[in-house]
Amino acid sequence: MDEPTPADLKARFPGFAAVADAVVQSALDEAALQAGADWAGEADIRLGRQLLAAHILTLDGQGSGAEAAAAAAGGFRRMRSGALELERAADAGPGALDSTGYGRRFLELMRRNVPAVTVV
């Protein structure tokens, strides 16, 4: 399988177009350690690695989306300047997949590809 490249991720998720290729590649490398090695289809593996990399980049405050801006601002969900109103997002724990839209989509894909384990 050919690994997704920074250009692939930026084409799929244009909000990361201005992020340096080296930063995107680092996130893709990290995602490859966790996503898809034993998944059935190559298309799901590629998508899973891109979604997880986008999640990582977002948590690092990279990209132009609102979630990335909130992460860059210290995890605030709402900020206001006039009469200062701040509201911190609920703490889901570091790297929690449900803390970004990309992570939630990755979770759905992972559930489809990784069977639940039952211990008896």
Helices and strands as residue ranges (DSSP letters): H 6-12, G 14-16, H 21-34, H 42-59, H 66-72, E 76-80, E 85-88, G 97-99, H 101-113
